[in-house]
Amino acid sequence: MKRIIQVFLFVMIASLSFGQSLNSTDYHEHRTSLKNSFLKFQNEKQGRVAFLGGSITYNGGWRDSICNYLQQKFPNTEFDFIAAGIPSTGSTPAAFRFEQDVLKNGTVDLLFEEAAVNDDTNGRSAEEMIRGMEGIVRHARNANAKCDVIIMHFVDPGKMEKYRDGKIPEVIQQHEKVAEHYKVSTINLAKEVTKRIDVGEFDWDNDFVNLHPSPFGQGIYAHSMIQFLEAEFAKDYAQAEMTDLPLPEKLDAFCYDKGKLVSPNPRTAIKGWEMHENWKPQKRSNTRAGFVNVPMLVGEYPGKIIKFQFKGTSVGIAVAAGPDAGVIEYSIDDQPWQKQDLFTQWSKSLYLPWFFTLESGLKDRKHTMQIRMTSERNPKSTGNKCVLRYFNYNGE
């Protein structure tokens, strides 16, 4: 079935240019060529391509079409395609899970990154948008100085409204700052889809459907991306050589370029916290891949403290924030305790993968974080639980 969908999308993409009044190239920003990945694929006959993002990357559709395109463009090349999308996550989670999810098979030659939808809808601050996206780009380039990166801005109703008001969505402004600083090319699908709808090529409700595109919408995305790739791969690289790509000074000194995940694995049992080696909700509820049927440390009794020691500039937790999510207190280096409500606007119906950055801008040295449950709860929550998947920190 998956193969049928892939073939359908690829055939549809080939016919999309008919009846289109706008040109996708108007929404492409070519900053640095894809010379390195082209030469790697063409000459070495192997390549690793990663797709990092949220649910629009996790789901089938445009990603399958790009894989098919690359396999047809380089028929003698052996590809390792890394599908590193996790629904509901944006650039901050991606920066912390980069090493685990993107580099799991080794360094990457070409990275497709998208976070504009979730960074916006999840309410990330402008500072976090920069720190997350810059962290991703620097992590990719620190692992492989020749890694080509493409950032996509996907569409949602909020971005369409902004563009129609003559404004640039804030998340796109912030991600573009990173892209310009590192000379990373971008594909603005949010603006392209808005403009195509406005000139009457198709409509949102019946054709594109929603921010999780229909097969038609997936085809719109893939068509634009393939046009971008075709323009890059059509350049004359006959005499070219692979070169290291720019890694200038940081935009934000505290960007998450050394983000790491650590599974909570207490050496001894901690009273009030229970380790579940294969956690799943006690009551039927929606979950996300990677945050169910995996080890989780679950706390629900007030006052019982767990500790995490790290060396770096930021620290946080990744949890499954479900309908029974509680309120924690945390303290860094014995500073006054602070509260964090783990219940989100989506928690009522979903154990949401959520990365809470509890402290950032720390001195780059050793620190100790303490966490304890409280008896407080969000009025909409049914419990007082912390379902802890990872500690995360930015450092060595």
Contacts in CASP RR format, 6 or more apart in sequence:
PFRMAT RR
TARGET T0000
AUTHOR 0000-0000-0000
METHOD contacts of the structure
MODEL  1
MKRIIQVFLFVMIASLSFGQSLNSTDYHEHRTSLKNSFLKFQNEKQGRVA
FLGGSITYNGGWRDSICNYLQQKFPNTEFDFIAAGIPSTGSTPAAFRFEQ
DVLKNGTVDLLFEEAAVNDDTNGRSAEEMIRGMEGIVRHARNANAKCDVI
IMHFVDPGKMEKYRDGKIPEVIQQHEKVAEHYKVSTINLAKEVTKRIDVG
EFDWDNDFVNLHPSPFGQGIYAHSMIQFLEAEFAKDYAQAEMTDLPLPEK
LDAFCYDKGKLVSPNPRTAIKGWEMHENWKPQKRSNTRAGFVNVPMLVGE
YPGKIIKFQFKGTSVGIAVAAGPDAGVIEYSIDDQPWQKQDLFTQWSKSL
YLPWFFTLESGLKDRKHTMQIRMTSERNPKSTGNKCVLRYFNYNGE
2 60 0 8 1.000
2 64 0 8 1.000
5 60 0 8 1.000
5 61 0 8 1.000
5 64 0 8 1.000
5 215 0 8 1.000
6 61 0 8 1.000
6 64 0 8 1.000
6 65 0 8 1.000
6 68 0 8 1.000
8 215 0 8 1.000
9 61 0 8 1.000
9 62 0 8 1.000
9 64 0 8 1.000
9 65 0 8 1.000
9 215 0 8 1.000
9 218 0 8 1.000
9 219 0 8 1.000
9 222 0 8 1.000
10 65 0 8 1.000
10 68 0 8 1.000
10 69 0 8 1.000
10 222 0 8 1.000
12 215 0 8 1.000
12 216 0 8 1.000
12 219 0 8 1.000
13 65 0 8 1.000
13 219 0 8 1.000
13 222 0 8 1.000
13 223 0 8 1.000
13 226 0 8 1.000
16 219 0 8 1.000
16 220 0 8 1.000
16 223 0 8 1.000
17 223 0 8 1.000
19 201 0 8 1.000
20 196 0 8 1.000
20 201 0 8 1.000
21 199 0 8 1.000
21 201 0 8 1.000
22 192 0 8 1.000
22 195 0 8 1.000
22 196 0 8 1.000
22 199 0 8 1.000
22 201 0 8 1.000
24 192 0 8 1.000
24 223 0 8 1.000
24 224 0 8 1.000
24 227 0 8 1.000
24 228 0 8 1.000
25 227 0 8 1.000
25 228 0 8 1.000
25 231 0 8 1.000
26 192 0 8 1.000
27 187 0 8 1.000
27 188 0 8 1.000
27 189 0 8 1.000
27 191 0 8 1.000
27 192 0 8 1.000
27 195 0 8 1.000
27 224 0 8 1.000
28 185 0 8 1.000
28 186 0 8 1.000
28 187 0 8 1.000
28 188 0 8 1.000
28 224 0 8 1.000
28 227 0 8 1.000
28 228 0 8 1.000
28 231 0 8 1.000
29 176 0 8 1.000
29 179 0 8 1.000
29 185 0 8 1.000
29 186 0 8 1.000
29 187 0 8 1.000
29 188 0 8 1.000
30 185 0 8 1.000
30 228 0 8 1.000
30 231 0 8 1.000
30 232 0 8 1.000
31 179 0 8 1.000
31 180 0 8 1.000
31 183 0 8 1.000
31 184 0 8 1.000
31 185 0 8 1.000
31 186 0 8 1.000
32 148 0 8 1.000
32 183 0 8 1.000
32 184 0 8 1.000
32 185 0 8 1.000
32 245 0 8 1.000
32 246 0 8 1.000
33 232 0 8 1.000
33 235 0 8 1.000
34 110 0 8 1.000
34 148 0 8 1.000
34 150 0 8 1.000
34 185 0 8 1.000
34 229 0 8 1.000
34 232 0 8 1.000
34 233 0 8 1.000
35 148 0 8 1.000
35 235 0 8 1.000
35 237 0 8 1.000
35 240 0 8 1.000
35 242 0 8 1.000
35 243 0 8 1.000
36 109 0 8 1.000
36 146 0 8 1.000
36 147 0 8 1.000
36 148 0 8 1.000
36 242 0 8 1.000
36 243 0 8 1.000
36 245 0 8 1.000
37 47 0 8 1.000
37 49 0 8 1.000
37 109 0 8 1.000
37 110 0 8 1.000
37 148 0 8 1.000
38 232 0 8 1.000
38 233 0 8 1.000
38 235 0 8 1.000
38 237 0 8 1.000
39 237 0 8 1.000
39 240 0 8 1.000
39 241 0 8 1.000
39 242 0 8 1.000
40 46 0 8 1.000
40 47 0 8 1.000
40 109 0 8 1.000
40 146 0 8 1.000
40 242 0 8 1.000
41 47 0 8 1.000
41 70 0 8 1.000
41 73 0 8 1.000
41 74 0 8 1.000
41 77 0 8 1.000
41 79 0 8 1.000
41 109 0 8 1.000
42 74 0 8 1.000
42 77 0 8 1.000
42 237 0 8 1.000
45 74 0 8 1.000
45 76 0 8 1.000
45 77 0 8 1.000
45 78 0 8 1.000
46 77 0 8 1.000
46 78 0 8 1.000
46 79 0 8 1.000
46 80 0 8 1.000
47 77 0 8 1.000
47 78 0 8 1.000
47 79 0 8 1.000
47 80 0 8 1.000
47 109 0 8 1.000
47 110 0 8 1.000
48 79 0 8 1.000
48 80 0 8 1.000
48 81 0 8 1.000
48 82 0 8 1.000
48 105 0 8 1.000
48 106 0 8 1.000
48 107 0 8 1.000
48 108 0 8 1.000
48 109 0 8 1.000
48 110 0 8 1.000
49 66 0 8 1.000
49 67 0 8 1.000
49 70 0 8 1.000
49 79 0 8 1.000
49 80 0 8 1.000
49 81 0 8 1.000
49 82 0 8 1.000
49 108 0 8 1.000
49 109 0 8 1.000
49 110 0 8 1.000
49 111 0 8 1.000
49 112 0 8 1.000
50 81 0 8 1.000
50 82 0 8 1.000
50 84 0 8 1.000
50 102 0 8 1.000
50 108 0 8 1.000
50 110 0 8 1.000
50 111 0 8 1.000
50 112 0 8 1.000
51 57 0 8 1.000
51 63 0 8 1.000
51 66 0 8 1.000
51 81 0 8 1.000
51 82 0 8 1.000
51 83 0 8 1.000
51 84 0 8 1.000
51 85 0 8 1.000
51 112 0 8 1.000
52 84 0 8 1.000
52 85 0 8 1.000
52 94 0 8 1.000
52 98 0 8 1.000
52 101 0 8 1.000
52 102 0 8 1.000
52 111 0 8 1.000
52 112 0 8 1.000
52 113 0 8 1.000
52 114 0 8 1.000
52 136 0 8 1.000
53 84 0 8 1.000
53 85 0 8 1.000
53 86 0 8 1.000
53 89 0 8 1.000
53 90 0 8 1.000
53 94 0 8 1.000
53 113 0 8 1.000
53 114 0 8 1.000
53 115 0 8 1.000
53 118 0 8 1.000
54 85 0 8 1.000
54 86 0 8 1.000
54 87 0 8 1.000
54 88 0 8 1.000
54 89 0 8 1.000
54 90 0 8 1.000
54 114 0 8 1.000
54 115 0 8 1.000
54 117 0 8 1.000
54 118 0 8 1.000
55 85 0 8 1.000
55 86 0 8 1.000
55 87 0 8 1.000
55 88 0 8 1.000
55 212 0 8 1.000
56 62 0 8 1.000
56 114 0 8 1.000
56 117 0 8 1.000
56 154 0 8 1.000
56 211 0 8 1.000
56 212 0 8 1.000
56 213 0 8 1.000
57 63 0 8 1.000
57 83 0 8 1.000
57 84 0 8 1.000
57 85 0 8 1.000
57 112 0 8 1.000
57 114 0 8 1.000
58 83 0 8 1.000
58 85 0 8 1.000
58 86 0 8 1.000
58 87 0 8 1.000
58 289 0 8 1.000
59 212 0 8 1.000
60 218 0 8 1.000
61 215 0 8 1.000
61 218 0 8 1.000
61 219 0 8 1.000
61 222 0 8 1.000
62 213 0 8 1.000
62 218 0 8 1.000
62 219 0 8 1.000
62 221 0 8 1.000
62 222 0 8 1.000
62 225 0 8 1.000
63 83 0 8 1.000
63 112 0 8 1.000
65 218 0 8 1.000
65 219 0 8 1.000
65 222 0 8 1.000
65 225 0 8 1.000
65 226 0 8 1.000
66 112 0 8 1.000
66 222 0 8 1.000
66 225 0 8 1.000
66 226 0 8 1.000
66 229 0 8 1.000
67 79 0 8 1.000
67 81 0 8 1.000
69 222 0 8 1.000
69 226 0 8 1.000
69 229 0 8 1.000
70 77 0 8 1.000
70 79 0 8 1.000
70 229 0 8 1.000
71 77 0 8 1.000
71 79 0 8 1.000
73 229 0 8 1.000
73 233 0 8 1.000
80 105 0 8 1.000
82 101 0 8 1.000
82 102 0 8 1.000
82 104 0 8 1.000
82 105 0 8 1.000
82 108 0 8 1.000
84 94 0 8 1.000
84 97 0 8 1.000
84 101 0 8 1.000
84 102 0 8 1.000
85 101 0 8 1.000
86 93 0 8 1.000
86 97 0 8 1.000
86 101 0 8 1.000
86 288 0 8 1.000
86 289 0 8 1.000
86 290 0 8 1.000
86 353 0 8 1.000
87 288 0 8 1.000
87 289 0 8 1.000
87 353 0 8 1.000
88 118 0 8 1.000
88 122 0 8 1.000
88 288 0 8 1.000
88 346 0 8 1.000
88 350 0 8 1.000
88 352 0 8 1.000
88 353 0 8 1.000
88 354 0 8 1.000
89 97 0 8 1.000
89 118 0 8 1.000
89 353 0 8 1.000
89 355 0 8 1.000
90 115 0 8 1.000
90 118 0 8 1.000
90 119 0 8 1.000
90 122 0 8 1.000
90 124 0 8 1.000
91 113 0 8 1.000
91 115 0 8 1.000
91 119 0 8 1.000
91 124 0 8 1.000
91 128 0 8 1.000
91 129 0 8 1.000
91 132 0 8 1.000
91 133 0 8 1.000
91 135 0 8 1.000
91 136 0 8 1.000
91 175 0 8 1.000
92 119 0 8 1.000
92 124 0 8 1.000
92 128 0 8 1.000
92 131 0 8 1.000
92 132 0 8 1.000
92 256 0 8 1.000
92 355 0 8 1.000
92 357 0 8 1.000
93 318 0 8 1.000
93 353 0 8 1.000
93 355 0 8 1.000
94 113 0 8 1.000
94 115 0 8 1.000
94 132 0 8 1.000
94 136 0 8 1.000
95 131 0 8 1.000
95 132 0 8 1.000
95 133 0 8 1.000
95 135 0 8 1.000
95 136 0 8 1.000
95 139 0 8 1.000
95 255 0 8 1.000
95 256 0 8 1.000
95 257 0 8 1.000
95 259 0 8 1.000
95 394 0 8 1.000
96 256 0 8 1.000
96 259 0 8 1.000
96 260 0 8 1.000
96 261 0 8 1.000
96 318 0 8 1.000
96 355 0 8 1.000
96 390 0 8 1.000
96 392 0 8 1.000
96 394 0 8 1.000
97 261 0 8 1.000
98 135 0 8 1.000
98 136 0 8 1.000
98 139 0 8 1.000
98 140 0 8 1.000
98 259 0 8 1.000
99 139 0 8 1.000
99 259 0 8 1.000
99 260 0 8 1.000
99 261 0 8 1.000
100 261 0 8 1.000
102 108 0 8 1.000
102 111 0 8 1.000
102 140 0 8 1.000
103 143 0 8 1.000
106 143 0 8 1.000
107 143 0 8 1.000
107 144 0 8 1.000
107 147 0 8 1.000
108 140 0 8 1.000
108 143 0 8 1.000
108 144 0 8 1.000
108 147 0 8 1.000
109 144 0 8 1.000
109 146 0 8 1.000
109 147 0 8 1.000
109 148 0 8 1.000
110 147 0 8 1.000
110 148 0 8 1.000
110 149 0 8 1.000
110 150 0 8 1.000
111 136 0 8 1.000
111 140 0 8 1.000
111 147 0 8 1.000
111 148 0 8 1.000
111 149 0 8 1.000
111 150 0 8 1.000
112 150 0 8 1.000
112 152 0 8 1.000
112 225 0 8 1.000
113 133 0 8 1.000
113 136 0 8 1.000
113 137 0 8 1.000
113 149 0 8 1.000
113 150 0 8 1.000
113 151 0 8 1.000
113 152 0 8 1.000
114 151 0 8 1.000
114 152 0 8 1.000
114 153 0 8 1.000
114 154 0 8 1.000
115 132 0 8 1.000
115 133 0 8 1.000
115 171 0 8 1.000
115 175 0 8 1.000
116 152 0 8 1.000
116 153 0 8 1.000
116 154 0 8 1.000
116 159 0 8 1.000
116 169 0 8 1.000
116 171 0 8 1.000
116 172 0 8 1.000
116 175 0 8 1.000
116 190 0 8 1.000
117 154 0 8 1.000
117 155 0 8 1.000
117 156 0 8 1.000
117 211 0 8 1.000
119 128 0 8 1.000
119 129 0 8 1.000
119 133 0 8 1.000
119 171 0 8 1.000
119 174 0 8 1.000
119 175 0 8 1.000
120 156 0 8 1.000
120 158 0 8 1.000
120 159 0 8 1.000
120 169 0 8 1.000
120 170 0 8 1.000
120 171 0 8 1.000
121 156 0 8 1.000
124 171 0 8 1.000
126 170 0 8 1.000
126 174 0 8 1.000
127 252 0 8 1.000
128 357 0 8 1.000
129 170 0 8 1.000
129 171 0 8 1.000
129 174 0 8 1.000
129 175 0 8 1.000
130 174 0 8 1.000
130 177 0 8 1.000
130 178 0 8 1.000
130 251 0 8 1.000
130 252 0 8 1.000
130 255 0 8 1.000
131 252 0 8 1.000
131 254 0 8 1.000
131 255 0 8 1.000
131 256 0 8 1.000
131 360 0 8 1.000
132 255 0 8 1.000
132 256 0 8 1.000
133 151 0 8 1.000
133 174 0 8 1.000
133 175 0 8 1.000
133 178 0 8 1.000
134 178 0 8 1.000
134 181 0 8 1.000
134 182 0 8 1.000
134 250 0 8 1.000
134 251 0 8 1.000
134 252 0 8 1.000
134 255 0 8 1.000
134 256 0 8 1.000
134 257 0 8 1.000
135 255 0 8 1.000
135 256 0 8 1.000
135 257 0 8 1.000
135 259 0 8 1.000
137 149 0 8 1.000
137 178 0 8 1.000
137 182 0 8 1.000
137 184 0 8 1.000
138 182 0 8 1.000
138 247 0 8 1.000
138 250 0 8 1.000
138 255 0 8 1.000
138 257 0 8 1.000
139 257 0 8 1.000
139 258 0 8 1.000
139 259 0 8 1.000
140 147 0 8 1.000
140 149 0 8 1.000
141 147 0 8 1.000
141 149 0 8 1.000
141 182 0 8 1.000
141 245 0 8 1.000
141 247 0 8 1.000
142 247 0 8 1.000
142 257 0 8 1.000
145 244 0 8 1.000
145 245 0 8 1.000
145 247 0 8 1.000
146 242 0 8 1.000
146 243 0 8 1.000
146 244 0 8 1.000
146 245 0 8 1.000
147 245 0 8 1.000
148 245 0 8 1.000
149 182 0 8 1.000
149 184 0 8 1.000
149 185 0 8 1.000
150 184 0 8 1.000
150 185 0 8 1.000
150 186 0 8 1.000
150 187 0 8 1.000
150 225 0 8 1.000
150 228 0 8 1.000
151 175 0 8 1.000
151 178 0 8 1.000
151 179 0 8 1.000
151 184 0 8 1.000
151 185 0 8 1.000
151 186 0 8 1.000
151 187 0 8 1.000
152 186 0 8 1.000
152 187 0 8 1.000
152 189 0 8 1.000
152 221 0 8 1.000
152 225 0 8 1.000
153 159 0 8 1.000
153 171 0 8 1.000
153 172 0 8 1.000
153 175 0 8 1.000
153 186 0 8 1.000
153 187 0 8 1.000
153 188 0 8 1.000
153 189 0 8 1.000
153 190 0 8 1.000
153 191 0 8 1.000
154 189 0 8 1.000
154 190 0 8 1.000
154 211 0 8 1.000
154 221 0 8 1.000
155 189 0 8 1.000
155 190 0 8 1.000
155 193 0 8 1.000
155 194 0 8 1.000
155 208 0 8 1.000
155 211 0 8 1.000
156 190 0 8 1.000
156 211 0 8 1.000
157 204 0 8 1.000
157 211 0 8 1.000
158 169 0 8 1.000
159 169 0 8 1.000
159 172 0 8 1.000
159 190 0 8 1.000
159 191 0 8 1.000
159 194 0 8 1.000
160 190 0 8 1.000
160 193 0 8 1.000
160 194 0 8 1.000
160 197 0 8 1.000
160 204 0 8 1.000
162 168 0 8 1.000
162 169 0 8 1.000
163 169 0 8 1.000
163 190 0 8 1.000
163 191 0 8 1.000
163 194 0 8 1.000
163 195 0 8 1.000
164 194 0 8 1.000
164 198 0 8 1.000
169 190 0 8 1.000
172 188 0 8 1.000
172 190 0 8 1.000
175 186 0 8 1.000
176 186 0 8 1.000
177 251 0 8 1.000
178 184 0 8 1.000
178 251 0 8 1.000
179 185 0 8 1.000
179 186 0 8 1.000
181 248 0 8 1.000
181 251 0 8 1.000
182 245 0 8 1.000
182 246 0 8 1.000
182 247 0 8 1.000
182 248 0 8 1.000
183 245 0 8 1.000
183 246 0 8 1.000
185 228 0 8 1.000
185 232 0 8 1.000
187 224 0 8 1.000
187 225 0 8 1.000
187 228 0 8 1.000
189 220 0 8 1.000
189 221 0 8 1.000
189 224 0 8 1.000
192 220 0 8 1.000
192 224 0 8 1.000
193 208 0 8 1.000
193 217 0 8 1.000
193 220 0 8 1.000
196 202 0 8 1.000
196 220 0 8 1.000
197 203 0 8 1.000
197 204 0 8 1.000
197 208 0 8 1.000
202 208 0 8 1.000
202 216 0 8 1.000
202 220 0 8 1.000
204 210 0 8 1.000
207 214 0 8 1.000
207 216 0 8 1.000
207 217 0 8 1.000
208 214 0 8 1.000
208 216 0 8 1.000
208 217 0 8 1.000
208 220 0 8 1.000
209 216 0 8 1.000
209 217 0 8 1.000
213 219 0 8 1.000
213 220 0 8 1.000
213 221 0 8 1.000
250 257 0 8 1.000
254 313 0 8 1.000
254 314 0 8 1.000
254 360 0 8 1.000
254 361 0 8 1.000
254 394 0 8 1.000
256 314 0 8 1.000
256 394 0 8 1.000
257 394 0 8 1.000
258 312 0 8 1.000
258 394 0 8 1.000
258 395 0 8 1.000
258 396 0 8 1.000
259 392 0 8 1.000
259 393 0 8 1.000
259 394 0 8 1.000
259 395 0 8 1.000
260 392 0 8 1.000
260 393 0 8 1.000
260 394 0 8 1.000
260 395 0 8 1.000
261 318 0 8 1.000
261 390 0 8 1.000
261 391 0 8 1.000
261 392 0 8 1.000
262 308 0 8 1.000
262 310 0 8 1.000
262 390 0 8 1.000
262 391 0 8 1.000
262 392 0 8 1.000
262 393 0 8 1.000
263 295 0 8 1.000
263 389 0 8 1.000
263 390 0 8 1.000
264 275 0 8 1.000
264 295 0 8 1.000
264 296 0 8 1.000
264 297 0 8 1.000
264 306 0 8 1.000
264 308 0 8 1.000
264 388 0 8 1.000
264 389 0 8 1.000
264 390 0 8 1.000
264 391 0 8 1.000
265 275 0 8 1.000
265 295 0 8 1.000
266 273 0 8 1.000
266 275 0 8 1.000
266 297 0 8 1.000
266 306 0 8 1.000
269 275 0 8 1.000
270 304 0 8 1.000
270 306 0 8 1.000
271 301 0 8 1.000
271 304 0 8 1.000
272 299 0 8 1.000
272 300 0 8 1.000
272 301 0 8 1.000
272 304 0 8 1.000
272 373 0 8 1.000
273 297 0 8 1.000
273 298 0 8 1.000
273 299 0 8 1.000
273 301 0 8 1.000
273 304 0 8 1.000
273 306 0 8 1.000
274 297 0 8 1.000
274 298 0 8 1.000
274 299 0 8 1.000
275 295 0 8 1.000
275 296 0 8 1.000
275 297 0 8 1.000
275 298 0 8 1.000
276 295 0 8 1.000
276 296 0 8 1.000
276 297 0 8 1.000
276 298 0 8 1.000
277 295 0 8 1.000
278 293 0 8 1.000
278 294 0 8 1.000
278 295 0 8 1.000
279 292 0 8 1.000
279 293 0 8 1.000
279 294 0 8 1.000
279 295 0 8 1.000
279 296 0 8 1.000
279 298 0 8 1.000
279 320 0 8 1.000
279 387 0 8 1.000
280 287 0 8 1.000
280 292 0 8 1.000
280 293 0 8 1.000
281 287 0 8 1.000
281 292 0 8 1.000
281 322 0 8 1.000
281 351 0 8 1.000
283 323 0 8 1.000
285 322 0 8 1.000
285 323 0 8 1.000
285 349 0 8 1.000
285 350 0 8 1.000
285 351 0 8 1.000
286 349 0 8 1.000
286 350 0 8 1.000
286 351 0 8 1.000
287 320 0 8 1.000
287 350 0 8 1.000
287 351 0 8 1.000
288 320 0 8 1.000
288 350 0 8 1.000
288 351 0 8 1.000
288 352 0 8 1.000
288 353 0 8 1.000
290 353 0 8 1.000
290 389 0 8 1.000
291 320 0 8 1.000
291 351 0 8 1.000
291 353 0 8 1.000
291 389 0 8 1.000
292 320 0 8 1.000
292 351 0 8 1.000
294 389 0 8 1.000
296 320 0 8 1.000
296 387 0 8 1.000
296 388 0 8 1.000
296 389 0 8 1.000
297 306 0 8 1.000
297 388 0 8 1.000
298 385 0 8 1.000
298 386 0 8 1.000
298 387 0 8 1.000
298 388 0 8 1.000
299 373 0 8 1.000
299 385 0 8 1.000
299 386 0 8 1.000
299 387 0 8 1.000
299 388 0 8 1.000
300 373 0 8 1.000
300 383 0 8 1.000
300 384 0 8 1.000
300 385 0 8 1.000
300 386 0 8 1.000
301 373 0 8 1.000
302 372 0 8 1.000
302 373 0 8 1.000
302 374 0 8 1.000
302 375 0 8 1.000
302 384 0 8 1.000
303 372 0 8 1.000
303 373 0 8 1.000
303 374 0 8 1.000
304 372 0 8 1.000
304 373 0 8 1.000
305 370 0 8 1.000
305 371 0 8 1.000
305 372 0 8 1.000
306 370 0 8 1.000
306 371 0 8 1.000
306 372 0 8 1.000
307 368 0 8 1.000
307 369 0 8 1.000
307 370 0 8 1.000
307 371 0 8 1.000
308 315 0 8 1.000
308 368 0 8 1.000
308 369 0 8 1.000
308 371 0 8 1.000
308 391 0 8 1.000
309 366 0 8 1.000
309 367 0 8 1.000
309 368 0 8 1.000
309 369 0 8 1.000
310 366 0 8 1.000
310 367 0 8 1.000
310 369 0 8 1.000
310 391 0 8 1.000
310 393 0 8 1.000
310 395 0 8 1.000
311 364 0 8 1.000
311 365 0 8 1.000
311 366 0 8 1.000
311 367 0 8 1.000
311 393 0 8 1.000
311 395 0 8 1.000
311 396 0 8 1.000
312 362 0 8 1.000
312 364 0 8 1.000
312 365 0 8 1.000
312 367 0 8 1.000
312 393 0 8 1.000
312 394 0 8 1.000
312 395 0 8 1.000
312 396 0 8 1.000
313 360 0 8 1.000
313 361 0 8 1.000
313 362 0 8 1.000
313 363 0 8 1.000
313 364 0 8 1.000
313 394 0 8 1.000
313 395 0 8 1.000
314 357 0 8 1.000
314 359 0 8 1.000
314 360 0 8 1.000
314 361 0 8 1.000
314 362 0 8 1.000
314 393 0 8 1.000
314 394 0 8 1.000
315 332 0 8 1.000
315 357 0 8 1.000
315 358 0 8 1.000
315 359 0 8 1.000
315 360 0 8 1.000
315 362 0 8 1.000
315 367 0 8 1.000
315 369 0 8 1.000
315 391 0 8 1.000
315 392 0 8 1.000
315 393 0 8 1.000
315 394 0 8 1.000
316 355 0 8 1.000
316 356 0 8 1.000
316 357 0 8 1.000
316 358 0 8 1.000
316 359 0 8 1.000
316 369 0 8 1.000
316 391 0 8 1.000
316 392 0 8 1.000
316 393 0 8 1.000
317 355 0 8 1.000
317 356 0 8 1.000
317 358 0 8 1.000
317 371 0 8 1.000
317 386 0 8 1.000
317 388 0 8 1.000
317 390 0 8 1.000
317 391 0 8 1.000
317 392 0 8 1.000
318 353 0 8 1.000
318 354 0 8 1.000
318 355 0 8 1.000
318 356 0 8 1.000
318 388 0 8 1.000
318 389 0 8 1.000
318 390 0 8 1.000
318 391 0 8 1.000
318 392 0 8 1.000
319 325 0 8 1.000
319 342 0 8 1.000
319 353 0 8 1.000
319 354 0 8 1.000
319 356 0 8 1.000
319 386 0 8 1.000
319 387 0 8 1.000
319 388 0 8 1.000
319 389 0 8 1.000
320 351 0 8 1.000
320 352 0 8 1.000
320 353 0 8 1.000
320 354 0 8 1.000
320 387 0 8 1.000
320 389 0 8 1.000
321 342 0 8 1.000
321 343 0 8 1.000
321 344 0 8 1.000
321 346 0 8 1.000
321 347 0 8 1.000
321 351 0 8 1.000
321 352 0 8 1.000
321 353 0 8 1.000
321 354 0 8 1.000
321 387 0 8 1.000
322 343 0 8 1.000
322 344 0 8 1.000
322 347 0 8 1.000
322 348 0 8 1.000
322 350 0 8 1.000
322 351 0 8 1.000
322 352 0 8 1.000
322 387 0 8 1.000
323 347 0 8 1.000
323 348 0 8 1.000
323 349 0 8 1.000
323 351 0 8 1.000
323 381 0 8 1.000
323 382 0 8 1.000
323 383 0 8 1.000
324 381 0 8 1.000
324 382 0 8 1.000
324 383 0 8 1.000
324 384 0 8 1.000
324 385 0 8 1.000
325 341 0 8 1.000
325 342 0 8 1.000
325 343 0 8 1.000
325 344 0 8 1.000
325 347 0 8 1.000
325 378 0 8 1.000
325 381 0 8 1.000
325 383 0 8 1.000
325 385 0 8 1.000
325 386 0 8 1.000
325 387 0 8 1.000
326 341 0 8 1.000
326 342 0 8 1.000
326 343 0 8 1.000
326 373 0 8 1.000
326 374 0 8 1.000
326 376 0 8 1.000
326 377 0 8 1.000
326 378 0 8 1.000
326 381 0 8 1.000
326 383 0 8 1.000
326 384 0 8 1.000
326 385 0 8 1.000
326 386 0 8 1.000
327 339 0 8 1.000
327 340 0 8 1.000
327 341 0 8 1.000
327 342 0 8 1.000
327 343 0 8 1.000
327 373 0 8 1.000
327 374 0 8 1.000
327 376 0 8 1.000
327 377 0 8 1.000
327 378 0 8 1.000
327 384 0 8 1.000
328 339 0 8 1.000
328 340 0 8 1.000
328 342 0 8 1.000
328 371 0 8 1.000
328 372 0 8 1.000
328 373 0 8 1.000
328 374 0 8 1.000
328 386 0 8 1.000
329 337 0 8 1.000
329 338 0 8 1.000
329 339 0 8 1.000
329 340 0 8 1.000
329 371 0 8 1.000
329 372 0 8 1.000
329 373 0 8 1.000
329 374 0 8 1.000
330 337 0 8 1.000
330 338 0 8 1.000
330 340 0 8 1.000
330 358 0 8 1.000
330 359 0 8 1.000
330 369 0 8 1.000
330 370 0 8 1.000
330 371 0 8 1.000
330 372 0 8 1.000
331 337 0 8 1.000
331 338 0 8 1.000
331 369 0 8 1.000
331 370 0 8 1.000
332 358 0 8 1.000
332 359 0 8 1.000
332 362 0 8 1.000
332 367 0 8 1.000
332 368 0 8 1.000
332 369 0 8 1.000
333 367 0 8 1.000
333 368 0 8 1.000
334 368 0 8 1.000
337 372 0 8 1.000
338 358 0 8 1.000
339 374 0 8 1.000
339 376 0 8 1.000
340 356 0 8 1.000
340 358 0 8 1.000
341 378 0 8 1.000
342 354 0 8 1.000
342 356 0 8 1.000
342 386 0 8 1.000
343 377 0 8 1.000
343 378 0 8 1.000
343 380 0 8 1.000
343 381 0 8 1.000
344 352 0 8 1.000
344 354 0 8 1.000
346 352 0 8 1.000
347 380 0 8 1.000
347 381 0 8 1.000
348 380 0 8 1.000
351 387 0 8 1.000
353 389 0 8 1.000
355 392 0 8 1.000
358 369 0 8 1.000
359 369 0 8 1.000
360 394 0 8 1.000
364 395 0 8 1.000
369 391 0 8 1.000
371 386 0 8 1.000
373 384 0 8 1.000
373 386 0 8 1.000
374 384 0 8 1.000
375 384 0 8 1.000
376 384 0 8 1.000
377 383 0 8 1.000
377 384 0 8 1.000
END
